């Protein structure tokens, strides 16, 4: 297992913590860089327990990235959004 500080240093997922406005709660925000031209139709996002897996379909063929979401995350409130900045943004409330 790793500490929250170690988790926040993950260069693939670029995690940061934002204040959720509630005592002891934060928003975990992760940004996964995607290849240019990626559309929502090219992505398959699955969550199994705390394991988040993103499958990509691109010109080079299928590819995936996987990360274990922090254990105190409220997975029912996990949101993903593919933005025009070239990143898939993932947000989820966590207790710290």
Secondary structure as UniProt FT lines:
FT   HELIX           4..7
FT   TURN            8..9
FT   TURN            11..14
FT   STRAND          16..19
FT   TURN            23..24
FT   STRAND          25..33
FT   TURN            36..37
FT   HELIX           40..42
FT   STRAND          43..48
FT   TURN            49..50
FT   STRAND          51..58
FT   TURN            59..60
FT   STRAND          61..68
FT   TURN            71..72
FT   HELIX           75..77
FT   STRAND          79..82
FT   TURN            84..85
FT   STRAND          87..95
//
